[in-house]
Each structure stands twice: as structure tokens, then as C-alpha cells.
């Protein structure tokens, strides 16, 4: 389950307000205050967007493609009934571009088809490009050991964006670069954060022209925002347009938490 704006933490509205306040006051004042309020900056909380991925159940296996389609429609209806106003689609960089400059034509075709189909739903579109997927790098094979802010890494990603941007223009409201990256960095890689922030800034600058209305962010788990390294995630996302958060209403054994639990 995903939610978003700057910040996208609909699952934890109190945390949302506190993080926004920290971001605003951390900017050093400036405009936004007035003589009447003593210069106090009041954060503006934009309307959150709840994005839920719709997946059809596969057990028992569907008898044919028609039944699979019916299951998908049913899953989507349940997402809408849950109050979702957004749709999330994600793609691994390593899947779209297994080796630098060698793009998977089938994967790119599926991406193009998905963007075209998503436009018809009327839902706010959130697309995730998974350079990191929770605990693993998802980059072309040659870049596995390359620093995030290395010119070769940045140039390769810009090449991928050149393939994808024509299909995203006018369709994608939010774009996430990296999925649940706190899992990756928190596993002994916190020293890579500065390089990743530099990579993100380079991508943001590159997309400012072709995707001016798309807000860029980095997906971080809700648990990380409530954990001891919250300042690290604030620093990582300080140049992003939006904070994108995943939240799973599950117990430690993966059973679903009761409806009365904080959500």
C-alpha cells in the first residue's frame, strides 16, 4: 500500500504533519511568515494520494485468460472500494536494461502499453523505477559495483529515461527512483547515501524539462520514518518533490493486523 504527496504518509497522519513541519522549519525561515504571525511558517499539507497495487489472486489457477481478466477487474474494484485514488506501477531498471545500452524490447513494450492503459483509469499515476528494490541493486550488469554518482551510472540512467519519457509525458504524476531504499542502505551501506542523493539530483535536473509536472521522490518504508535513522532519510529526500512511503498492515508473522490498528 502506498500513499503520497510531500509527504505521502497517509497511513500515519500525525507523522506526516511532524515531518512536514521539520522540513519547512529546517529551511531557515524565509518567505511564508507574516508580521501578524510573528514569522512562524505554517506548513501546507497537500491532499494525500493513496495508491494500492491491484493483483488478481492466482490460486486456484484461472481456467483461462478470461477468468484471469475477471479476477483482475475484481481486484481493481476492491482497490477502488478501499478508497484508493492512485495506481502504482513499478519496473526494475535491470529488467528494462539488462546491460548498458541494451534495452529489452518486450519490457519496454509492456511499459509503453501500461502507460497508455493507465491513462484510461482516471487514477493518479505513480510509477516506480526500481534502481534499488528493498535490499538489492537493480542496475544493468556492468554497473553492479559502480558508485551511484559515478558519471557512467548517471549517463546510463539518462539513456533509460530517454526510452521511457515519451510514454510518461502527461500521464505520470509521481515518479519514484528506488523502492524501499532504507532496506538496502540500512544493511551496512549508509555511506552510499550521499552518492545516491547526488544521483537523484542529477536525474531530477535531467527530467525538469521533459516532465515538468511530474513530482520525483524516493520510496522509503513507513517503519523507517518512525525509526532511529529518520534524519538520514530526511537528508536523502531533501531535494525531492514528494516523499513516497510504503505501509503494510501486517504482523511480524505476516498475518493482517486488525482494522482497529493504526493505519
N, C-alpha and C positions, 0 to 999 in steps of 0.2 A: 504494500500500500504506500502510495507516495502523495505528498502534499506540497504545495509550494506557492511562493511569492518571495520577496526578500523581506521576511523569511518564509519558508514553506514548512511550517511545523504546526499544521492544524491539529495534529494529534496531541500536542502539548501547548495550548494557547497561552498559558502563563509563561512558559519558557520562551515562546515566540515574542512576547512583549518585552521580556527582560533582555533578550539578545538584541532586539532592535534598538532598545534604549542604549545598550552598551555600544553598539555601532555608531549611533548618532552622537552621543556624548564623547565618544572616542575620537571624533573628527576634529575636536578642538573648537567647538562653538561655531563661530561664523554666522552666516545668514540663517534666518529661521526664527530667531528670537525677536522680541519687541520691547519697547520701553514699558509697556503695560505688564508684561510677564516677567520682568527682571532679567531678560536674556535667556530664560530657560527654553531649551529646544524641545518641542513636543513631537515625538515620533509619529509618523503617519503609517498606520497599519493597513496595507492594501488587502483586498479581498483574497483569502486563500483559495487555492485550487486543489481539490482532492482528485488525484489520478489513481485509478485502480486498473491493473492489468487484467484482462479477461482471458481466461484459459478454459477451454472445454475439458470436461473430465474424459479420461481415456480408458477407464476400467468400469465395466467390461468393454472390450474393444468395440468401436462402432461397426455396424454391419457394412456400411458403405460410406461414400463421401457425402451423400445427402444427410445421413444421420449425424456425421461429424459436423456438418454445417449447422444442423439444427441445435446441436449441443453448444456450438459457439454462439449462436444467436441467444440461446438461453442464458449463457454465461454473461453475455453483454447486457442483457436485460436486468440481471441481478446486480451488475455493477451500477447501472443507472438507478435502480431501486435503492441502492445503498447511498445515493446522493452524490455520486461522482460527477464532476463537471469537466474532467480531463481524461485523456487517454495517453498511456505510456507505451512507447515502442523503443526497444533497445537493440543495439548491434555491436558486436565485438570488432574492434579495429583489425585484429588478426584474421577474422573471418572475411572481412571486406577486402583486405590487402594482405595475403599470406606472406608475401615477400615485397620488399620496397619496389614500387612501380609496377607490380604485377597484381592487378585487381581481379577479383573473382567476378566474372560476368554474371553468373547466376545470382550471387548475393547482391550485386549492385542492381540487377533487375528486380529482385524481390524488394529491395529498398525503395526503388522508384515506384513500384506498384503499391507498396504500403503507404507511401506519402500521398499518392493520388487517391487511394481509397479513404484514407484518414480525413481528407478534406471534406468528404461527404457526410461525416458523422455529426458535424456541428459541435464537437467537443474540443476543448483547448488541447493542443498537441504538445506533449513533452517527449522529446527524443533523447535517448541516452547513447552516446558513443563511448563504449567501454574500452578505454585505454588501460584502465585498471578495472578488474571485476572482483571486488571484495578482497581477495588475498593474492591474486595473480596479475601479472602484467599480461596485456592482450595486445601486443605490438607485433609488427612484422618480424620475422625470424632474425634478420640481421641486427635488429635494434634491441635485442633482449638485454644486453649489457651496456647499452648506451644511456648516458645521463639524460634526464628529461629536458634540460635546457640546452643540450648539445644542438648546434645548427643542423646536423643531419636528422635528428629527431623532429625538429620543428619543420624543416623542409619537407620531410616525408608526410607529416600530418597535413601540411598545407596542400600537398598533392592529392591526398584523400579528400579533403574538403572541396577541392575543385571538382571532384567527381560527384559529390553529394549535394552541394549548394543549389544547383539548378532545380533539384527536386524538393528542396525545403523552402525555397523562396515563397513568401506569402502564406505558408502553411504551418510553420512551426513557431510556436510562441516561446517555448523554453527549450534550451539545449544544455544537456549535462555532459561534461567532459570527465568521465571517470565515475564508476559505480561503487558506492560504499568504500571509498578510498581509505577510511580510517582503519579498516581491517588490514590493508596492505601496509600502510605506514606504521601502524601500531605494532607490527610484527618485526620490530628491530630496524625499521627503515625511516625513523623520524628525521634523520639527517638529509633525506631526499626531499623534504617539504619545500625548501627554498627553491630548488630546481624545478619542482612541479609548479610552483606559483609562477615562476618565470615562463615556463611552457604555456601555462594557462593565459598569461597576459599576452604572449605572442599570438596565440590563437584568437583571443578576443579582439586584438587590434586588426588581425587579418580579416575577421568576419564583420567588422564595423561597417564596411562599405556594402558588401552583398547582402547582409542580413541585419539591417539597422533596427528592425523591430523585434528581433529575437533576443531574449534575455539569456545570458550564459551563466552557468553555475557548475558546481561540483557536488555530486551526491555523497552525503555523509549520513550515517545512521543516527536515528534519534537517540540511541543509547550513548553514542559518542558525545553528543551535545550535552548530555547530563553527566558525563564522566569527568575525570580529573584533568584531561588534556584539552578542555574546551577552548582555552586561549590559542592553542595550536591551530584549531580548526577555524577560529575567528581570523587568525593571521593568514591562513591559507586562502580564505574566501573574501578577504577584504576588498579585492578588486573585482569581485563577481557582481552580477546584477541581481542574482537571486540565490538563496540557499535552498537546496533541494534535499529533502530528508526522506529516508525510508523508515517505516514503522511497521512492526509485525506484532499483532496482538496474541503472542504465544507465550506459553510457559516454558521453563527450561527443558521440559521433555517434549516440546513441540505440540502439546495439546493447546487448544484455543482457550484464551482467557475468557472469563465470564463477561457478559455485556456490561455489568456494573463496574468493571475495572476501568481505570483511567485510559482514555483512548484519544 
